[in-house]
């Protein structure tokens, strides 16, 4: 699964630490999600989308290989 968190975060001029604080998670969690090493729970995914004023589908999306499976 791919995500647009890094791009959205930079668009809002937020550091990883600032985003982590807004969500009540660690900076390491944000790093792991951005790198695709950790897939957040549905409640955290919804929180992220709300934080960026967008939809979960805009934040998280399947990469091309996963779409063909």
Biopython code that builds the backbone (N, CA, C, O; Angstrom):
import numpy as np
from Bio.PDB.StructureBuilder import StructureBuilder

atoms = [
    (1, "UNK", "N", (0.840, -1.176, 0.000)),
    (1, "UNK", "CA", (0.000, 0.000, 0.000)),
    (1, "UNK", "C", (0.888, 1.244, 0.000)),
    (1, "UNK", "O", (1.862, 1.329, 0.748)),
    (2, "UNK", "N", (0.546, 2.168, -0.822)),
    (2, "UNK", "CA", (1.263, 3.446, -0.909)),
    (2, "UNK", "C", (0.498, 4.492, -0.119)),
    (2, "UNK", "O", (-0.687, 4.327, 0.170)),
    (3, "UNK", "N", (1.195, 5.578, 0.230)),
    (3, "UNK", "CA", (0.504, 6.670, 0.903)),
    (3, "UNK", "C", (1.111, 8.004, 0.475)),
    (3, "UNK", "O", (2.222, 8.071, -0.049)),
    (4, "UNK", "N", (0.347, 9.049, 0.717)),
    (4, "UNK", "CA", (0.747, 10.402, 0.336)),
    (4, "UNK", "C", (1.047, 11.267, 1.554)),
    (4, "UNK", "O", (1.009, 12.495, 1.476)),
    (5, "UNK", "N", (1.344, 10.626, 2.670)),
    (5, "UNK", "CA", (1.514, 11.377, 3.912)),
    (5, "UNK", "C", (2.661, 12.372, 3.829)),
    (5, "UNK", "O", (2.505, 13.521, 4.243)),
    (6, "UNK", "N", (3.788, 11.966, 3.313)),
    (6, "UNK", "CA", (4.940, 12.878, 3.248)),
    (6, "UNK", "C", (4.601, 14.116, 2.425)),
    (6, "UNK", "O", (4.916, 15.237, 2.824)),
    (7, "UNK", "N", (3.963, 13.913, 1.281)),
    (7, "UNK", "CA", (3.612, 15.033, 0.413)),
    (7, "UNK", "C", (2.580, 15.946, 1.084)),
    (7, "UNK", "O", (2.699, 17.170, 1.037)),
    (8, "UNK", "N", (1.577, 15.340, 1.701)),
    (8, "UNK", "CA", (0.553, 16.132, 2.387)),
    (8, "UNK", "C", (1.147, 16.885, 3.571)),
    (8, "UNK", "O", (0.809, 18.043, 3.816)),
    (9, "UNK", "N", (2.029, 16.220, 4.297)),
    (9, "UNK", "CA", (2.676, 16.852, 5.447)),
    (9, "UNK", "C", (3.500, 18.054, 5.019)),
    (9, "UNK", "O", (3.448, 19.108, 5.653)),
    (10, "UNK", "N", (4.256, 17.896, 3.951)),
    (10, "UNK", "CA", (5.078, 19.006, 3.462)),
    (10, "UNK", "C", (4.217, 20.143, 2.917)),
    (10, "UNK", "O", (4.562, 21.315, 3.062)),
    (11, "UNK", "N", (3.098, 19.791, 2.291)),
    (11, "UNK", "CA", (2.172, 20.808, 1.780)),
    (11, "UNK", "C", (1.645, 21.672, 2.927)),
    (11, "UNK", "O", (1.433, 22.873, 2.757)),
    (12, "UNK", "N", (1.436, 21.061, 4.088)),
    (12, "UNK", "CA", (0.948, 21.786, 5.267)),
    (12, "UNK", "C", (2.091, 22.384, 6.093)),
    (12, "UNK", "O", (1.857, 23.012, 7.126)),
    (13, "UNK", "N", (3.338, 22.183, 5.623)),
    (13, "UNK", "CA", (4.530, 22.700, 6.304)),
    (13, "UNK", "C", (4.677, 22.149, 7.721)),
    (13, "UNK", "O", (5.092, 22.861, 8.636)),
    (14, "UNK", "N", (4.330, 20.865, 7.891)),
    (14, "UNK", "CA", (4.440, 20.213, 9.187)),
    (14, "UNK", "C", (5.653, 19.293, 9.203)),
    (14, "UNK", "O", (5.942, 18.620, 8.214)),
    (15, "UNK", "N", (6.344, 19.267, 10.302)),
    (15, "UNK", "CA", (7.422, 18.296, 10.486)),
    (15, "UNK", "C", (6.794, 16.956, 10.879)),
    (15, "UNK", "O", (5.609, 16.888, 11.207)),
    (16, "UNK", "N", (7.596, 15.904, 10.842)),
    (16, "UNK", "CA", (7.093, 14.609, 11.297)),
    (16, "UNK", "C", (6.692, 14.691, 12.758)),
    (16, "UNK", "O", (5.686, 14.107, 13.163)),
    (17, "UNK", "N", (7.464, 15.403, 13.539)),
    (17, "UNK", "CA", (7.171, 15.558, 14.968)),
    (17, "UNK", "C", (5.856, 16.300, 15.184)),
    (17, "UNK", "O", (5.062, 15.916, 16.042)),
    (18, "UNK", "N", (5.621, 17.358, 14.414)),
    (18, "UNK", "CA", (4.377, 18.126, 14.547)),
    (18, "UNK", "C", (3.164, 17.260, 14.214)),
    (18, "UNK", "O", (2.159, 17.296, 14.923)),
    (19, "UNK", "N", (3.260, 16.486, 13.139)),
    (19, "UNK", "CA", (2.158, 15.607, 12.763)),
    (19, "UNK", "C", (1.940, 14.542, 13.838)),
    (19, "UNK", "O", (0.803, 14.238, 14.196)),
    (20, "UNK", "N", (3.018, 13.987, 14.341)),
    (20, "UNK", "CA", (2.920, 12.972, 15.392)),
    (20, "UNK", "C", (2.200, 13.526, 16.610)),
    (20, "UNK", "O", (1.346, 12.855, 17.190)),
    (21, "UNK", "N", (2.537, 14.739, 16.997)),
    (21, "UNK", "CA", (1.889, 15.361, 18.155)),
    (21, "UNK", "C", (0.397, 15.582, 17.917)),
    (21, "UNK", "O", (-0.415, 15.386, 18.821)),
    (22, "UNK", "N", (0.039, 15.991, 16.701)),
    (22, "UNK", "CA", (-1.369, 16.206, 16.375)),
    (22, "UNK", "C", (-2.171, 14.908, 16.496)),
    (22, "UNK", "O", (-3.346, 14.921, 16.861)),
    (23, "UNK", "N", (-1.516, 13.793, 16.183)),
    (23, "UNK", "CA", (-2.191, 12.495, 16.169)),
    (23, "UNK", "C", (-2.025, 11.717, 17.474)),
    (23, "UNK", "O", (-2.704, 10.713, 17.691)),
    (24, "UNK", "N", (-1.131, 12.175, 18.334)),
    (24, "UNK", "CA", (-0.892, 11.462, 19.582)),
    (24, "UNK", "C", (-0.110, 10.176, 19.393)),
    (24, "UNK", "O", (-0.311, 9.202, 20.119)),
    (25, "UNK", "N", (0.794, 10.179, 18.403)),
    (25, "UNK", "CA", (1.653, 9.019, 18.156)),
    (25, "UNK", "C", (3.108, 9.482, 18.180)),
    (25, "UNK", "O", (3.386, 10.675, 18.304)),
    (26, "UNK", "N", (4.020, 8.539, 18.060)),
    (26, "UNK", "CA", (5.434, 8.902, 18.066)),
    (26, "UNK", "C", (5.893, 9.336, 16.674)),
    (26, "UNK", "O", (5.264, 9.010, 15.667)),
    (27, "UNK", "N", (6.980, 10.065, 16.638)),
    (27, "UNK", "CA", (7.587, 10.463, 15.359)),
    (27, "UNK", "C", (7.988, 9.209, 14.582)),
    (27, "UNK", "O", (7.883, 9.174, 13.356)),
    (28, "UNK", "N", (8.447, 8.181, 15.299)),
    (28, "UNK", "CA", (8.852, 6.930, 14.654)),
    (28, "UNK", "C", (7.671, 6.288, 13.931)),
    (28, "UNK", "O", (7.847, 5.682, 12.875)),
    (29, "UNK", "N", (6.483, 6.415, 14.486)),
    (29, "UNK", "CA", (5.290, 5.876, 13.827)),
    (29, "UNK", "C", (5.060, 6.589, 12.498)),
    (29, "UNK", "O", (4.765, 5.944, 11.492)),
    (30, "UNK", "N", (5.191, 7.903, 12.488)),
    (30, "UNK", "CA", (5.019, 8.672, 11.247)),
    (30, "UNK", "C", (6.074, 8.260, 10.223)),
    (30, "UNK", "O", (5.763, 8.067, 9.048)),
    (31, "UNK", "N", (7.314, 8.127, 10.668)),
    (31, "UNK", "CA", (8.397, 7.700, 9.769)),
    (31, "UNK", "C", (8.065, 6.343, 9.155)),
    (31, "UNK", "O", (8.191, 6.156, 7.944)),
    (32, "UNK", "N", (7.641, 5.399, 9.989)),
    (32, "UNK", "CA", (7.336, 4.046, 9.514)),
    (32, "UNK", "C", (6.171, 4.034, 8.536)),
    (32, "UNK", "O", (6.200, 3.303, 7.546)),
    (33, "UNK", "N", (5.146, 4.836, 8.804)),
    (33, "UNK", "CA", (4.007, 4.904, 7.888)),
    (33, "UNK", "C", (4.445, 5.510, 6.562)),
    (33, "UNK", "O", (4.103, 4.987, 5.502)),
    (34, "UNK", "N", (5.200, 6.612, 6.607)),
    (34, "UNK", "CA", (5.664, 7.260, 5.370)),
    (34, "UNK", "C", (6.492, 6.310, 4.514)),
    (34, "UNK", "O", (6.395, 6.333, 3.287)),
    (35, "UNK", "N", (7.302, 5.479, 5.156)),
    (35, "UNK", "CA", (8.161, 4.541, 4.422)),
    (35, "UNK", "C", (7.423, 3.270, 3.994)),
    (35, "UNK", "O", (7.984, 2.433, 3.286)),
    (36, "UNK", "N", (6.167, 3.126, 4.422)),
    (36, "UNK", "CA", (5.399, 1.941, 4.062)),
    (36, "UNK", "C", (5.762, 0.715, 4.875)),
    (36, "UNK", "O", (5.411, -0.404, 4.500)),
    (37, "UNK", "N", (6.459, 0.908, 5.979)),
    (37, "UNK", "CA", (6.859, -0.218, 6.831)),
    (37, "UNK", "C", (5.804, -0.548, 7.874)),
    (37, "UNK", "O", (5.854, -1.604, 8.504)),
    (38, "UNK", "N", (4.851, 0.356, 8.055)),
    (38, "UNK", "CA", (3.787, 0.159, 9.033)),
    (38, "UNK", "C", (2.492, 0.660, 8.426)),
    (38, "UNK", "O", (2.417, 1.779, 7.917)),
    (39, "UNK", "N", (1.470, -0.188, 8.488)),
    (39, "UNK", "CA", (0.151, 0.203, 8.004)),
    (39, "UNK", "C", (-0.693, 0.551, 9.226)),
    (39, "UNK", "O", (-0.903, -0.296, 10.094)),
    (40, "UNK", "N", (-1.171, 1.774, 9.298)),
    (40, "UNK", "CA", (-1.912, 2.202, 10.481)),
    (40, "UNK", "C", (-3.262, 1.503, 10.602)),
    (40, "UNK", "O", (-3.809, 0.988, 9.627)),
    (41, "UNK", "N", (-3.775, 1.502, 11.808)),
    (41, "UNK", "CA", (-5.119, 0.984, 12.054)),
    (41, "UNK", "C", (-6.120, 1.887, 11.323)),
    (41, "UNK", "O", (-5.793, 3.008, 10.932)),
    (42, "UNK", "N", (-7.315, 1.390, 11.151)),
    (42, "UNK", "CA", (-8.351, 2.186, 10.493)),
    (42, "UNK", "C", (-8.625, 3.481, 11.255)),
    (42, "UNK", "O", (-8.726, 4.533, 10.623)),
    (43, "UNK", "N", (-8.749, 3.453, 12.590)),
    (43, "UNK", "CA", (-8.965, 4.722, 13.296)),
    (43, "UNK", "C", (-7.836, 5.730, 13.073)),
    (43, "UNK", "O", (-8.102, 6.923, 12.931)),
    (44, "UNK", "N", (-6.589, 5.273, 13.041)),
    (44, "UNK", "CA", (-5.470, 6.189, 12.801)),
    (44, "UNK", "C", (-5.488, 6.696, 11.363)),
    (44, "UNK", "O", (-5.178, 7.862, 11.117)),
    (45, "UNK", "N", (-5.846, 5.840, 10.414)),
    (45, "UNK", "CA", (-5.949, 6.264, 9.012)),
    (45, "UNK", "C", (-7.014, 7.352, 8.858)),
    (45, "UNK", "O", (-6.820, 8.322, 8.127)),
    (46, "UNK", "N", (-8.129, 7.182, 9.548)),
    (46, "UNK", "CA", (-9.194, 8.188, 9.498)),
    (46, "UNK", "C", (-8.715, 9.486, 10.139)),
    (46, "UNK", "O", (-8.978, 10.573, 9.623)),
    (47, "UNK", "N", (-8.013, 9.372, 11.263)),
    (47, "UNK", "CA", (-7.464, 10.558, 11.934)),
    (47, "UNK", "C", (-6.511, 11.313, 11.012)),
    (47, "UNK", "O", (-6.551, 12.541, 10.938)),
    (48, "UNK", "N", (-5.656, 10.572, 10.311)),
    (48, "UNK", "CA", (-4.718, 11.190, 9.369)),
    (48, "UNK", "C", (-5.476, 11.944, 8.282)),
    (48, "UNK", "O", (-5.154, 13.093, 7.980)),
    (49, "UNK", "N", (-6.476, 11.303, 7.699)),
    (49, "UNK", "CA", (-7.253, 11.941, 6.634)),
    (49, "UNK", "C", (-7.922, 13.216, 7.142)),
    (49, "UNK", "O", (-7.914, 14.240, 6.458)),
    (50, "UNK", "N", (-8.494, 13.153, 8.326)),
    (50, "UNK", "CA", (-9.153, 14.339, 8.888)),
    (50, "UNK", "C", (-8.149, 15.451, 9.154)),
    (50, "UNK", "O", (-8.444, 16.630, 8.956)),
    (51, "UNK", "N", (-6.968, 15.067, 9.603)),
    (51, "UNK", "CA", (-5.918, 16.040, 9.891)),
    (51, "UNK", "C", (-5.558, 16.820, 8.616)),
    (51, "UNK", "O", (-5.279, 18.018, 8.669)),
    (52, "UNK", "N", (-5.571, 16.128, 7.484)),
    (52, "UNK", "CA", (-5.231, 16.750, 6.200)),
    (52, "UNK", "C", (-6.465, 17.268, 5.457)),
    (52, "UNK", "O", (-6.346, 17.767, 4.338)),
    (53, "UNK", "N", (-7.637, 17.157, 6.063)),
    (53, "UNK", "CA", (-8.895, 17.601, 5.457)),
    (53, "UNK", "C", (-9.132, 16.932, 4.106)),
    (53, "UNK", "O", (-9.452, 17.588, 3.114)),
    (54, "UNK", "N", (-8.967, 15.614, 4.094)),
    (54, "UNK", "CA", (-9.174, 14.850, 2.869)),
    (54, "UNK", "C", (-9.746, 13.489, 3.231)),
    (54, "UNK", "O", (-10.122, 13.258, 4.380)),
    (55, "UNK", "N", (-9.815, 12.590, 2.261)),
    (55, "UNK", "CA", (-10.369, 11.256, 2.490)),
    (55, "UNK", "C", (-9.254, 10.242, 2.724)),
    (55, "UNK", "O", (-8.100, 10.477, 2.365)),
    (56, "UNK", "N", (-9.610, 9.126, 3.323)),
    (56, "UNK", "CA", (-8.648, 8.040, 3.532)),
    (56, "UNK", "C", (-8.100, 7.574, 2.182)),
    (56, "UNK", "O", (-6.917, 7.257, 2.059)),
    (57, "UNK", "N", (-8.974, 7.537, 1.174)),
    (57, "UNK", "CA", (-8.555, 7.094, -0.164)),
    (57, "UNK", "C", (-7.529, 8.031, -0.798)),
    (57, "UNK", "O", (-6.715, 7.600, -1.616)),
    (58, "UNK", "N", (-7.564, 9.296, -0.428)),
    (58, "UNK", "CA", (-6.575, 10.248, -0.943)),
    (58, "UNK", "C", (-5.229, 10.094, -0.234)),
    (58, "UNK", "O", (-4.180, 10.402, -0.800)),
    (59, "UNK", "N", (-5.272, 9.619, 0.997)),
    (59, "UNK", "CA", (-4.044, 9.450, 1.771)),
    (59, "UNK", "C", (-3.400, 8.093, 1.479)),
    (59, "UNK", "O", (-2.182, 7.999, 1.324)),
    (60, "UNK", "N", (-4.220, 7.050, 1.404)),
    (60, "UNK", "CA", (-3.727, 5.685, 1.187)),
    (60, "UNK", "C", (-4.308, 5.124, -0.097)),
    (60, "UNK", "O", (-5.494, 5.291, -0.377)),
    (61, "UNK", "N", (-3.468, 4.457, -0.876)),
    (61, "UNK", "CA", (-3.931, 3.856, -2.123)),
    (61, "UNK", "C", (-3.078, 2.637, -2.442)),
    (61, "UNK", "O", (-1.916, 2.548, -2.046)),
    (62, "UNK", "N", (-3.672, 1.716, -3.155)),
    (62, "UNK", "CA", (-2.954, 0.515, -3.567)),
    (62, "UNK", "C", (-1.977, 0.862, -4.671)),
    (62, "UNK", "O", (-2.260, 1.706, -5.521)),
    (63, "UNK", "N", (-0.823, 0.206, -4.653)),
    (63, "UNK", "CA", (0.074, 0.407, -5.784)),
    (63, "UNK", "C", (-0.412, -0.465, -6.934)),
    (63, "UNK", "O", (-1.285, -1.310, -6.735)),
    (64, "UNK", "N", (0.123, -0.281, -8.111)),
    (64, "UNK", "CA", (-0.375, -0.960, -9.303)),
    (64, "UNK", "C", (-0.348, -2.474, -9.179)),
    (64, "UNK", "O", (-1.269, -3.141, -9.652)),
    (65, "UNK", "N", (0.682, -3.035, -8.557)),
    (65, "UNK", "CA", (0.779, -4.482, -8.407)),
    (65, "UNK", "C", (-0.347, -5.035, -7.539)),
    (65, "UNK", "O", (-0.894, -6.098, -7.834)),
    (66, "UNK", "N", (-0.692, -4.324, -6.479)),
    (66, "UNK", "CA", (-1.751, -4.782, -5.592)),
    (66, "UNK", "C", (-3.125, -4.663, -6.245)),
    (66, "UNK", "O", (-4.022, -5.450, -5.941)),
    (67, "UNK", "N", (-3.298, -3.700, -7.127)),
    (67, "UNK", "CA", (-4.597, -3.519, -7.803)),
    (67, "UNK", "C", (-4.896, -4.657, -8.747)),
    (67, "UNK", "O", (-6.066, -4.966, -8.970)),
    (68, "UNK", "N", (-3.881, -5.300, -9.315)),
    (68, "UNK", "CA", (-4.098, -6.373, -10.288)),
    (68, "UNK", "C", (-4.297, -7.725, -9.628)),
    (68, "UNK", "O", (-4.635, -8.692, -10.311)),
    (69, "UNK", "N", (-4.098, -7.822, -8.323)),
    (69, "UNK", "CA", (-4.273, -9.110, -7.633)),
    (69, "UNK", "C", (-5.726, -9.392, -7.367)),
    (69, "UNK", "O", (-6.058, -10.431, -6.795)),
]
sb = StructureBuilder()
sb.init_structure("model")
sb.init_model(0)
sb.init_chain("A")
sb.init_seg("    ")
for serial, (resi, resn, name, xyz) in enumerate(atoms, 1):
    if name == "N":
        sb.init_residue(resn, " ", resi, " ")
    sb.init_atom(name, np.array(xyz, "f"), 0.0, 1.0, " ", f" {name:<3s}", serial, name[0])
structure = sb.get_structure()
